[in-house]
Amino acid sequence: MERRYLGATGISVSATALGTMNFGGFGNTDRAEVTRMIHTAIDAGITLIDTADRYGNGETERIVGDAIRDRRDEVVLATKFGLPDVQDPNKRGASPRWIRTAVEASLQRLGTDHIDLYQLHRYDWHTDLDETLGALSDLKHAGLIRAFGHSMFPAEKIVEAQWVADRRAHARFTTEQARYSILNRRVEASVLPTARRYDMGVLTFSPLANGWLSGRDLAENSRARLSPAMFDRTAPGNAERWHLVEQLQDIASQAGLSLPHLATAFVRSHPAVTAVIVGPRTPDQLNDLIAAAEHTLTADVLDAIDAVAAPGTETLPADYLTETPALTDPTQRRR
């Protein structure tokens, strides 16, 4: 398994990371099977495991913690905070008050005395970055976390956070976690170049674009069962995506690859990307995604992908909770 350094942290991680959103909760609830999958990933050379307090309302962190209890030193453990499934604004977000509560709860569920990478799940528009960075720096100085990062930050907020850290003498965000796939290339325009500018590690999620690039019958996709309209050919916007997927399938076949192997190799090929987070639900899916780590795309294959899905384009709806209050709060755009 290829290894890469996580930005300027000095931490070496595998170029494929294990995402755990499909463990517990609405995903795979067979804890014994999930534990075996985590051990299989570690045995295959995957060193980075990514989870979050939101997944399964904390259940997933417990599953991960139990699974790695005897293999903690083999794992770079990453989790996220800020988006628990609650309505109370004082029990979510990135305020110092909540950060301390959240990290203590995650440490307990994970059964560890430190978290290697602690990530803000989404930008908190209600908390000053100075407050957030101060609290995270305190956790790092106390040894409760080794490094901290953010997820789904727009480029301008990445820059602002780096500036605040420098101006206020805080430790800085050293990683960004971005949604990135052949069908979601908007981050190539500014987020990925900005992360490279600040020598940040970049973790990417959803390389299979919510199942669109899974190569499986989309009707059998777990997301399709939860939301049948997601892959409905008659739904607005889906016809274009189906056409793109068919063209990408042809490119994959000509390259001698399956579509998911093409999709994950594409994301891993970007020079800003440190690790591609894969999120299997079953052992077969995990084994296939481990095999995908062996592939490297040639320049002509990358050019063919660009001809179908142009750099910087976005053909799937925006990820949840990413729009600014200026767009979602009518009081900020209407008199």
VMD Tcl script that draws the C-alpha trace (Angstrom):
set ca {
  {0.00 0.00 0.00}
  {1.45 3.37 -1.03}
  {2.27 5.76 1.82}
  {2.22 9.56 1.77}
  {2.91 12.27 4.31}
  {-0.14 14.06 5.67}
  {0.78 17.60 4.70}
  {3.29 19.16 7.09}
  {2.24 17.04 10.09}
  {5.08 14.55 9.65}
  {2.48 11.76 9.93}
  {2.75 9.05 7.26}
  {-0.52 7.50 6.11}
  {-1.68 5.05 3.47}
  {-2.91 6.61 0.21}
  {-6.16 4.70 0.74}
  {-8.02 5.36 3.99}
  {-10.88 3.43 5.54}
  {-14.05 5.48 6.00}
  {-16.52 4.14 8.54}
  {-19.80 5.95 7.86}
  {-21.31 2.64 6.69}
  {-20.44 0.85 9.93}
  {-23.37 0.73 12.34}
  {-26.25 3.16 12.06}
  {-27.99 2.73 8.71}
  {-25.08 0.70 7.29}
  {-23.61 -2.65 8.32}
  {-24.89 -3.45 11.82}
  {-23.06 -6.80 12.11}
  {-20.36 -5.75 14.58}
  {-18.37 -8.96 14.25}
  {-18.24 -8.60 10.47}
  {-17.35 -4.92 10.68}
  {-14.54 -5.71 13.13}
  {-13.16 -8.28 10.69}
  {-13.34 -5.70 7.90}
  {-11.34 -3.20 9.94}
  {-8.70 -5.85 10.66}
  {-8.64 -6.81 6.96}
  {-8.00 -3.19 6.03}
  {-5.15 -2.88 8.53}
  {-3.63 -6.17 7.37}
  {-3.75 -4.86 3.78}
  {-1.67 -1.83 4.76}
  {-4.39 0.76 5.35}
  {-3.15 2.86 8.25}
  {-5.66 5.73 8.29}
  {-9.15 5.14 9.70}
  {-11.64 8.02 9.48}
  {-14.81 8.24 11.54}
  {-17.02 10.93 13.17}
  {-19.13 11.50 16.25}
  {-22.12 11.99 13.94}
  {-21.98 8.50 12.46}
  {-24.59 6.35 14.12}
  {-24.91 8.99 16.86}
  {-21.59 7.85 18.29}
  {-22.08 4.13 17.72}
  {-19.53 4.02 14.90}
  {-16.80 5.49 17.11}
  {-17.48 2.73 19.65}
  {-17.26 0.07 16.92}
  {-13.96 1.48 15.65}
  {-12.55 1.84 19.15}
  {-13.36 -1.74 20.07}
  {-11.93 -3.05 16.78}
  {-8.56 -1.31 17.07}
  {-8.12 -1.62 20.83}
  {-5.27 -4.13 20.46}
  {-3.89 -2.51 17.29}
  {-3.95 1.16 18.23}
  {-0.27 1.76 17.39}
  {-0.84 0.51 13.83}
  {-3.52 3.10 13.12}
  {-3.65 6.82 12.43}
  {-7.04 7.54 13.96}
  {-9.08 10.42 12.60}
  {-12.49 11.55 13.76}
  {-14.68 14.59 13.25}
  {-16.77 16.86 15.45}
  {-19.32 19.63 15.08}
  {-22.33 17.92 13.49}
  {-24.00 15.64 16.04}
  {-27.60 14.95 15.12}
  {-29.12 17.31 17.69}
  {-31.00 20.58 17.47}
  {-29.51 22.32 20.51}
  {-26.99 24.86 19.09}
  {-24.92 24.58 22.28}
  {-24.35 20.88 21.62}
  {-22.82 21.22 18.16}
  {-20.54 23.50 16.17}
  {-17.02 24.73 16.90}
  {-17.26 26.82 20.06}
  {-14.59 26.17 22.74}
  {-17.39 25.08 25.06}
  {-18.56 22.35 22.70}
  {-15.13 21.31 21.40}
  {-13.98 20.26 24.87}
  {-17.18 18.32 25.49}
  {-17.05 16.67 22.06}
  {-13.43 15.55 22.26}
  {-13.88 14.03 25.70}
  {-16.91 12.09 24.48}
  {-15.07 10.86 21.37}
  {-12.03 9.78 23.38}
  {-14.27 7.77 25.67}
  {-16.16 6.11 22.82}
  {-12.94 5.35 20.92}
  {-11.27 3.97 24.04}
  {-8.06 5.90 23.50}
  {-6.12 8.65 25.23}
  {-5.48 10.65 22.04}
  {-6.84 11.29 18.56}
  {-4.29 11.58 15.77}
  {-6.37 13.87 13.55}
  {-9.34 15.83 14.91}
  {-11.45 17.45 12.19}
  {-14.12 20.14 12.18}
  {-16.90 18.45 10.20}
  {-18.22 21.65 8.59}
  {-17.44 25.36 8.90}
  {-19.26 26.97 11.83}
  {-20.65 30.31 10.69}
  {-21.59 31.24 14.26}
  {-18.17 30.91 15.92}
  {-15.14 33.10 15.35}
  {-12.18 31.18 13.93}
  {-9.96 32.67 16.63}
  {-12.11 30.96 19.27}
  {-12.10 27.63 17.44}
  {-8.37 27.66 16.73}
  {-7.58 28.59 20.32}
  {-9.59 25.66 21.66}
  {-8.07 23.19 19.20}
  {-4.57 24.45 19.95}
  {-5.21 23.86 23.65}
  {-6.22 20.25 22.90}
  {-3.03 19.75 20.90}
  {-0.85 21.25 23.63}
  {-2.59 19.00 26.18}
  {-1.76 15.92 24.08}
  {-5.40 14.96 23.52}
  {-4.99 15.39 19.75}
  {-1.90 15.25 17.56}
  {-3.12 17.43 14.68}
  {-6.35 19.04 13.57}
  {-8.04 19.80 10.29}
  {-11.33 20.77 8.70}
  {-13.80 19.37 6.20}
  {-15.59 21.01 3.26}
  {-14.07 24.45 3.81}
  {-14.29 26.81 0.84}
  {-10.95 28.20 -0.33}
  {-11.52 31.64 1.19}
  {-12.13 30.11 4.63}
  {-9.01 27.98 4.33}
  {-7.02 31.16 3.72}
  {-8.77 33.04 6.54}
  {-8.10 30.20 8.99}
  {-4.41 30.14 8.09}
  {-4.22 33.92 8.51}
  {-5.95 33.85 11.91}
  {-3.65 31.09 13.14}
  {-0.59 33.09 12.11}
  {-1.87 36.41 13.44}
  {-3.07 35.02 16.78}
  {-0.18 32.55 17.31}
  {-2.38 29.44 17.27}
  {-1.57 26.03 15.88}
  {-3.03 25.82 12.40}
  {-5.37 23.54 10.50}
  {-3.11 21.08 8.68}
  {-5.65 19.05 6.69}
  {-8.77 19.51 4.60}
  {-11.31 16.77 3.88}
  {-13.08 17.39 0.60}
  {-15.70 15.64 -1.47}
  {-13.97 14.74 -4.73}
  {-14.82 12.42 -7.59}
  {-14.95 12.47 -11.38}
  {-18.50 13.83 -11.04}
  {-17.51 16.33 -8.32}
  {-14.50 18.28 -9.57}
  {-15.33 21.78 -8.32}
  {-12.62 21.59 -5.64}
  {-9.97 21.47 -8.37}
  {-10.59 25.15 -9.11}
  {-9.53 26.63 -5.77}
  {-9.75 24.31 -2.74}
  {-7.05 21.85 -3.82}
  {-4.61 24.52 -5.06}
  {-5.12 26.49 -1.84}
  {-4.47 23.41 0.29}
  {-1.25 22.79 -1.62}
  {-0.24 26.42 -1.12}
  {-0.37 25.92 2.66}
  {1.21 22.45 2.58}
  {-1.96 20.85 3.92}
  {-2.81 17.21 3.73}
  {-5.97 16.48 1.76}
  {-8.31 13.59 2.48}
  {-11.09 13.03 -0.03}
  {-14.39 11.22 0.41}
  {-17.05 9.77 -1.90}
  {-14.77 8.79 -4.81}
  {-17.65 6.71 -6.18}
  {-19.96 9.76 -6.17}
  {-22.65 8.39 -3.86}
  {-22.70 5.13 -5.82}
  {-22.92 6.57 -9.32}
  {-19.44 5.23 -10.10}
  {-19.79 1.96 -8.21}
  {-20.21 -0.10 -11.38}
  {-23.07 -1.97 -9.71}
  {-26.74 -2.00 -10.52}
  {-27.75 1.36 -9.08}
  {-31.14 -0.01 -8.12}
  {-29.31 -2.18 -5.55}
  {-27.43 0.77 -4.08}
  {-28.26 1.35 -0.41}
  {-28.76 5.05 -1.08}
  {-31.24 4.21 -3.83}
  {-33.30 2.22 -1.35}
  {-33.37 5.22 1.00}
  {-34.06 7.71 -1.80}
  {-35.37 6.04 -4.97}
  {-35.38 9.33 -6.90}
  {-31.60 9.61 -6.56}
  {-30.96 7.40 -9.61}
  {-34.28 7.86 -11.41}
  {-33.49 8.36 -15.11}
  {-36.49 10.68 -15.47}
  {-35.49 12.96 -12.59}
  {-34.06 16.40 -13.49}
  {-30.30 16.28 -13.91}
  {-30.06 12.50 -13.78}
  {-30.13 11.99 -17.54}
  {-26.85 13.91 -17.90}
  {-25.25 11.92 -15.07}
  {-26.34 8.61 -16.60}
  {-24.79 9.68 -19.91}
  {-21.52 10.60 -18.21}
  {-21.40 7.31 -16.31}
  {-21.90 5.35 -19.52}
  {-19.00 7.21 -21.17}
  {-16.79 6.67 -18.13}
  {-17.64 2.98 -18.18}
  {-16.34 2.83 -21.74}
  {-13.10 4.58 -20.71}
  {-12.66 2.14 -17.84}
  {-13.22 -0.86 -20.12}
  {-10.69 0.42 -22.66}
  {-8.16 0.86 -19.84}
  {-8.79 -2.68 -18.61}
  {-10.28 -1.46 -15.32}
  {-13.59 -1.65 -13.54}
  {-15.42 1.65 -13.11}
  {-14.80 1.91 -9.33}
  {-11.10 1.19 -9.85}
  {-10.94 3.95 -12.47}
  {-12.81 6.32 -10.14}
  {-10.59 5.81 -7.10}
  {-7.37 5.89 -9.14}
  {-8.51 9.18 -10.68}
  {-8.89 10.86 -7.28}
  {-5.61 9.44 -5.99}
  {-3.77 10.80 -9.05}
  {-4.29 14.47 -8.14}
  {-1.02 15.85 -6.69}
  {-2.84 17.62 -3.84}
  {-4.54 14.46 -2.57}
  {-2.93 12.60 0.32}
  {-5.44 9.81 0.83}
  {-8.69 8.65 -0.72}
  {-11.28 7.64 1.88}
  {-13.27 4.60 0.78}
  {-16.46 3.65 2.60}
  {-17.34 -0.02 2.09}
  {-20.39 -1.59 3.66}
  {-19.55 -5.25 2.97}
  {-16.36 -7.37 2.96}
  {-16.60 -7.84 -0.82}
  {-16.75 -4.08 -1.34}
  {-13.73 -3.61 0.93}
  {-11.68 -6.24 -0.90}
  {-12.49 -4.64 -4.24}
  {-11.51 -1.17 -3.00}
  {-8.25 -2.54 -1.57}
  {-7.50 -4.00 -5.01}
  {-8.24 -0.60 -6.56}
  {-5.28 0.86 -4.66}
  {-2.91 -0.93 -7.03}
  {-3.89 1.06 -10.12}
  {-2.28 4.19 -11.57}
  {-3.85 5.97 -14.53}
  {-1.83 6.94 -17.57}
  {-1.92 10.44 -19.04}
  {-4.08 9.36 -21.97}
  {-6.71 7.87 -19.62}
  {-6.74 11.05 -17.54}
  {-7.13 13.09 -20.74}
  {-10.06 10.91 -21.78}
  {-11.73 11.51 -18.42}
  {-11.18 15.27 -18.78}
  {-12.89 15.16 -22.18}
  {-15.99 13.63 -20.59}
  {-16.05 15.44 -17.22}
  {-14.15 18.70 -17.55}
  {-11.86 19.89 -14.72}
  {-13.66 22.00 -12.15}
  {-17.15 20.81 -13.11}
  {-19.83 19.60 -10.69}
  {-22.55 17.27 -11.90}
  {-23.99 16.14 -8.55}
  {-25.93 18.32 -6.09}
  {-23.88 20.15 -3.48}
  {-23.09 18.29 -0.29}
  {-25.29 18.89 2.74}
  {-24.76 21.87 5.04}
  {-22.24 23.62 2.81}
  {-24.11 26.74 1.72}
  {-23.44 30.01 3.53}
  {-26.06 31.81 5.63}
  {-26.01 34.52 2.96}
  {-27.75 32.00 0.68}
  {-29.78 29.97 3.16}
  {-30.93 32.71 5.60}
  {-33.41 35.06 3.87}
  {-32.82 37.77 6.47}
  {-29.27 38.20 5.17}
  {-30.29 38.82 1.55}
  {-33.68 40.57 1.80}
  {-34.68 43.89 3.25}
}
mol new
graphics top color blue
foreach p $ca { graphics top sphere $p radius 0.5 }
foreach p [lrange $ca 0 end-1] q [lrange $ca 1 end] { graphics top cylinder $p $q radius 0.2 }
display resetview
